[in-house]
Amino acid sequence: MSPKKSNHNFKTEQTKTTTGNNVLKYIGLAVVALALLGLIFSSVFSGRTRGGNHFIFGSYGGRNIEYTYDNAFGQAVEKAMANYNTGVDQNNQFYTFIRYMAWQEAYTSIVFNTAIAYHLDKSGYEPSSRAVDRQIIEFGRYRTNGEFDEAKYIAASQSTKDADRKMMREQLTLATWGQDVLDSQYHSQAQLDFLWDMRSTENSYDYISIPFSEFPEDKILEYGVKNTKLFTKRPVSRITASDEETAKEVVSKYEEKRQNMTAFSEIAAQYSQDSYKDDGGNMGATDYYLISDLIGAENTDTVFDLDEGDIAGPFETDYGWILFKADGPSEAVNIADRVEDIRSYMLQNEVGMLEDAMIAKAEELRVKAIAAGSFKEAMTQNNFQVQTTAAFPVNFAADSMLGGSPENSDDPVLNGTASSDDFWSNIVPLTNIGDVSQPVVLNSSVALFSLVVSDTAEKMDYWPSLVDYEVARSRQTDFQTAVVNPESKLFDDKFSEEYNRIFPDQG
């Protein structure tokens, strides 16, 4: 492995069109930026000199990730801070936030650079002296009017020359990694054609959605009548203790003082660890189902069977040990007055029932649309607002190489469609204009889609370069994810610990 000049395919296509030329220029710059990701700061791993206090923020492969104000990490922090708007008082909370973000950004870049150097060293790679010489001549500080100035080089101190050679060697290491790992790609024409076929056809769909919240009111009332017990209220108070021993102590104290009208509220104020503490434990009239969610139906029956003033529990829950006191009798339920409460309950606890009802309704609408020969007309006649998606290809998980996504919309109903098996399995079979999908369950609603437009784009002249760029970006992301994996045996992350040591009051 040795340093070599990049040979991107896009260079051969630059003369085709003015538009193509500009696009290729930007893609080329983007690929170079990927390949030289470690060079976004003015120097790399060890920097120029070591000075002042230094802090070890972790290590990769046994190589310390060290901070001093003038090494690569320090320069990275300085550059990152300059990229943020720091024109605020340093005691301002916003300044504290952006400083943390800048340090985190700088630290992450140095971790990646350190990992690259480690893996290249393990592979046996080392830039040749001649390659370092060329780098100094072409990019070093010893240039006048765009030419290498030999006199300026001779006049420099030996320590400066040594530091420059070290920096150039490290830059060559990063550049070589970028070229070999990110840029060394070959895509056959068959691969490129296959990917383009996936991207080139973009479809747009008319659609309607039926939210679960539109479950018919008569069905809600019917459910409420069948489940009256769930919506029965009883005024109760509670105390939540952290452990069983404390809860039993609370029971004993209450039994000793229960003749005192304020005994329970006083004990709650002293012992309870929940949001009702400040109200003396008073929950007010509370639905059966809300208590059941905490302690189960059987224990809730016990609470609702209590005589006024008696207590039940303690019951072990996810939130601690809870005991309840009956403050009054159960209240009769008027289901007609509880429609919205019952609807809310069903949206949380009876989703399957609501989903089945909305799917059945969507199926009826689908049959009507097919019979009418017009999706939009049938939906409008049934009082539904028809919306239209942006154009997008078959692009599961929204791969940027393949273009658009069904989620390119302000409609929250379409959130998550890009990675929904149910969505794609119902959309892909729609090949003819006017075809109507099976019902699709999306974000607490059921939707129907109808193919309305299908267009095929002309192939981009710069398509091979765009593929190179997207693959390089994906490789870089995969590498970065692997480097900072918490389970990595090579990466030891001490960022938070060291950052808080530097800024103990604002870490």
N, C-alpha and C positions, 0 to 999 in steps of 0.2 A: 504494500500500500504506500503510495507516495502522492504528494500534492500534484494536482493536474488541473488544467483549464476546463471550465465547465463548457459543455457542448449541448446546449438546449436546442430542441427541434425548432422552436419558434424563430430562431435566427434566419432560417432558410425561407421563411414565409413573410418577412417584413416588407417586401416590396409589392405585395399583392394589391392592397388598397390602403388609403389613408386611414380609414376607420380601423381596419385590421392591424395596421402598423401601430396605432395608439394602444389598442387592446393588448397586442403582443408585448409592447413596451411595459405596460403595467403588470402583465403576468410575469414577464421576465424579471422585473424588479421584485415581485412578490416571491418568486422561487428563490432568487438570490437571498432575499431577506430570511426565508426559511432556512436555507443552507447555512447562513452565517448568523443563526439565532444567538449564538454566544457572543457575537461581536457588537451587540447593541450598546455596549458600554465601551469607553475609550481604552480600557485595558482588561486583562483577564486575570485568571486565578490569583496569582500572588502579587500582582501590581508592581509598583515601582520600587518602593522601599517600605520597610516596616517602621512605624513610628507611633509613639504614644501608647496608651492603653489598648489592649486587644482583648477580644471576646471570642470564645469558641461557641458557635451557634449549632454545632453538630458535626457530622462527618459523613463521607460517602466512601466506601471501600477503604476505610482507615485514613482517609485524607481529611484533615480538619477543615471545616468551613469557618474561616477566621475573619473577624472584622477589625480593621484599624481605619482611622479616618482617611488614610491615603492609599490603601490597597484597593484591589478591584471591587471588593464588597463596599468599601467606603465610597468609591467613585460611583458605584451603582446606586447607592442610597442618595447621593447628591443629585444625580441625574433624575432619579425617580421623583424626588421632592420638587425639582424644577418643573417637572411635567404636570404637577398638581398646582392648583391655585392656592398658594400659601400666604396670600396677602391678608391674613387675619391674625389677631392677637394670639400669641403662643399659649396663652392661658385659656383660650377659647376651646370648647369641647370639640368643635369641628376640626380644629387644627390637630388635636390629639388623634382624631380618627384618620385624617389623611396621612399623618406621619406614620401611623401603624401600617396603613395600606402601602405606602412607599417602601418602608422597610421590608414588608412581606414580599413585595414585588421584586425588590433587589435581591433578597435572600433566595427566592425561588430561581432566579436567573443564575446565580452563582452555584446553586445545587446542581442545576442541569449542566453547567460548564464543567464542574468537578466530575460529574458522572461520565461525561464524554471523554475527558482526559483519562479517567481511570480505565475505561473500556478500551481506548486506543492503546494505552500502555500495556494492558494485558494482552493485546493482539500482537505486540512487538513493534508497533509503529513508532517511528521517530523521524521528524523532518531532517533532511540532510543539511549540512552546513551551507552548501551552495544555494539551497532553497531559501534558507534564512537570509543569506547575502542578498539574493534577488528581492526578497520582501523588504529589506531595509533600503535598498536602492530605489525601489519603486514606490514605497509607501511611508518610508521613515521620515524623521524630522530633518534629515540632511539634504534638503532640496532647496534650490534657488531658481525662481522663474521656471518652475516645472521640470528642472533638470537636477540630477544628483550633483551635489557640491562636495567634491573630494576634500577641499580645504576645510569646510565646516565639519566634516566627519573626523579629520585628523585633529582638529582643535578640541573635540569633545574629550572629556575625561574617560578613563578606562571603565570606571564604575557606571557611567552613563551608557557607554557602549554595551557593557555586559547586561545592564537592565533592559536595554532596547532589544538585544538579541533574545533575551528570555521572553520578552513580551511578544516578539514576532514569532518565536517558536510556538508559543501557546496559541497565537492567532492562526497559524498554519494548521495546528492540530484541530482546532475547531472547524476551519474551512474544509479540511480534508474529510472530517466526519460528515459535514453537511453534503459534500459532493458525493461521497461514497454511499452514505446511508439514504439521503433524501433524493439526490439527483440522478443516481445511477439506475435508471429505469428503462425497461424495454416493453413496449406494448405492441403486439402484433396488430396488423390491420383488421384481422377478424375480431380481436378484442375491442378495438376502437369502434368498429362498426356496430358491434353488439351493444356497447354502452350508448352509442348515439341513437340507436333504434329505441332504447328505453327512454331516453330523454326527449327525443324529437316530437313524439305525439303527446299533445297536451289536451286534456278534456276539461270542460266546464259543465257543472250540473245545477239544475234547479232543485231546490229542496224545501221541505217544510219540517218542523219539529213539533212534537206534542210533549210538553213537560209533564212529569209525574204529578206536579201540583194541580193539574187539571182533572185529576180523578173526580168523577161526578159526585156532587154533594149528596144525592140520595144514597149512593153507595157508602159514603162516609157515615151518614146517619145509621144506615143498616149495620155497619161495623160497630158503631158506638152502642147500639141497642144490644147487640150480641156480647159486647165486652164492657158492660156498664161498670163492673167491678174495678176495671183499670182506671176509670176516670172519677171514682169516688174520692172525695177529699176528707181529710181529718186534720184538725189543728194539732200540731205536735212540736216538741222541742227536742234538741239533740245535743249530745256532747261527744266529741271525737277525741279519743286518747291515743297516744303513740304506741302503747303496749297493753297487753292483757292485764298485767299487774296493776297499772295505773287505773285502768277501766274498772277493775273490781274495787279498788279503793274509792273511786267515785260513787259506785253503787252503795257502798257501806256508808259513806258520808251522807248521801241523800236519804237513805233509810233512817239515819239518826236524826236528821233535821227536817223531814218531810212535812212536819206540822207547821213549819215556817213557810208562809206563802211564797217567799222569795228565795227559798233554799236552792232550787235547781238553777235559777239564773245566776246566783252568786257562785255556785260551784262551776258552772259553765264558764263564767268570766275568769275563774282561777285556773281551770284545767283544760278547757277545750282548745283544740288546735284546728279549727275550721273557720269559715267566714261568718258563721252565726254567733261566734263567741261574743262579739260586741253587743249583740242583741240578747244576751243571756241565753243563747241556744235556741231562741224562738224561730221556727221555720214558717209559722203561720199555717193556713189551711193548705195541705200538700196532697197532690194526687197519689193514689195507690201505686201507680206505675213508676213514679219517681223514686219512691222508697224501695220498691221492688228492684229497681235497677241497682240499688246499693247493697241490699241484703237478701235478695231472693224472695220469691212469692210466699214460701212457707213462713219465713220470719216476718214478712209484712202482714200476713194474716194474724200473727201473734200481736203485732203492734195495733192493728185495727180492732182486735178483740179486747184490748186493755180497758179497765175501768178508768175513768177520769182521775188523773193524779198519779196513776201507776206508771212504772217504767218497764221496759223490755230490753234485754241485752245483757252484756255487750256482745255485739256481732262483729266478727272479723271481716274486714273489707280491704280493698286495695288502697284505701286512704287512711287506715288505722282501725282501731276498735271503737265502734259506735253504739251508744245506747240512746233509746228514745223514751220520751215521756208524753203521755196522752194529755193534751190540754183541753180537750172538749170532745163532744160526740161527733161521729161521722156525719157528713152533710149529704142530703139527697142530691141525685144527679139529674139535671135537665139536659139531655143530650142535644137538644136543638140549640142550646146556648153554647155548646162546646165544639161546634163544627171545626173551627180553625185549630183548636187545641188537638182535636182528634186527627185532623189532617197532618199536623206537624208530627204527631206520634207515629202515624203510618209512614210518613216519609223517612223516618229514622228506623222503624222497626218492622215495617211490612213492605219493604221495597219490592220483593218478589211479586206480591199481589198487585201493586201498582204497575209494575213492568208488564205483567201479563195482560192487564186491562188495556194499557196503551198500545201494546203490540197488536192486540185484537182490533183496536180502533184503526191502527195504521194499515192492517191487512184489508179492512173494509174500504179504506180510502184508495188503496192500491188497485183493488178490483174496479172501483169507480173510474180511476184514471185510465186504466187500460180500456174499459168499455167506451169511455168518452173519446179516446184517441188523442187526448191533450191533458198532460199532467197539470199545467198551469190553470187551465180552464176548470178542471175538476176540483182542484184545491181551492180556487177562488170561490167557486160555488158553495163550497163547504166552509167558507169563512176562515180560511187559512192564508196567512201572508207568505207568498212564495219569494224565496231569496235565491241568489245565484252565487256559486262559489267562484273564486279566482280560477284561472286555468292552471292545471298541474298535471304532470306525468304520473305514471305508476311508479311511486317513489316511497316505498316503505321506509319508515324512520327518518324521512326528510334528509336524505344524503345530498349534500350541497352540490356534488358533481352532477347529479341528475336534475337539478333545477328546482322548480317550485314545490309547494307543499299545500295540502288541503287546509292547513292551519293558517295560511296567509289571509286572515280575515279578522274582523273585529267581533265576530259572533262567537261568544264563549261556548256555544253548542258544539263547535267544531274543534275545540281544544282536545288534544289527544288523538285525533283521527289519524295522524301520520303513523302512529305505532299501534293502531287498533286492528287486530286480525278480523274482527267482525265487520269493520268498515270496509277494508280492502276486499274481503271475500265476497261482499255484496256489490261493490262498485266495479271491480274488474270485469265481471261478465256483461256489463252494459256496453255493447259494441255498436248498437244502432241508435240514431237520434230518436228520442222519445221513449226508449226503454226505461222501465221503472224498476227500482231495486226492491228487494225484500226489506222489511223493517230493520233498521239498524239502531241498536241501543247506544246512546251517547250522552254522558253527563246528565244523569237523572232526566232523560227524555228519550223519546223514540223518534227517529227521523226516516223520511223517505227521500230518495234521490232519483232524478231523471236526467239522462244524458241530453244536453242541449247544444253543445258545440264540441267538435273534435277537429283540431288543426295539427298539421305536420310542418315543422319548421325546416328551412334549408340548413344544411350542415355548415357549422362555423368553420372558417378557414383555420382558426387557432385552436380547434378542438383537441388535437394531440397535446398541445402545451397546457391547455386547461386540465386535462387528465393528469399530466405530470404534476401540476401544481396541487391538485386535490389529493393525489396519492402521497405526495411529499408532506402535505399538511397532516394527513392522517397518520403517516409514519411518525412524524414529530410528536403528535398528540399521544400516540401509543407509547412512545419512548418516555415522554414526560410522566405519563400515568404510572408506568412501571417504576420509574426512578423514585417517585414520592410515595409509592405504595407502603402503607404502615406496616405491612408484613415483610417488607424487604429486609434481608439480613445485611445488606450493604449500607442502608440509609439509617442514620441515627439523628433524629430531629430534636433539637433543643432550642428551637426558635423562641417559643413563648418564655421559657425559663431565662434565657439571656436577655431578651428584649425587656422583660420586667426587671432585670438586674440593672440595665442601663437607665430605664425610666421607672423607678420604683413607685412613684406617686401617681403615674398616669399610664401604667402599662396595660 
